[in-house]
Amino acid sequence: MSMQHIVFVDIEPDKEADFNDWYDNIHVPEILACPGWLKASRYVCTEGGPKYAAVYEIEGPQAYETPEFNAIKGFGPFSQYISNFRRICLAPINERHL
């Protein structure tokens, strides 16, 4: 049964455009090329924060253990500009509503 991996971050305002370009065009394709990473979507927070969220569908916790994922995880050239990082992983209670 698949799980949801959700990442929340803020980025320094002067780095936002470059960060979003990198995230959409480099990071997400790299993540989705990793075994066990199935889908990705990005969101901007309309209330509260952090400002950005990325929601990934993964096959299960084994997706975190692959060499491919471990080689690219994180925020690459933007790591020093990230704040308020949070990550959660959600597993479905049952398949009734899937």
ABEGO torsion letter per residue (X at the ends): XBBBBBBBBBBBAAAAAAAAAAAAAAAAAAAAABBGBABBBBBBBABEOBABBBBBBBAEAAAAABAAAAAABEAEAAAAABBGBBBBBBBBABAAAX
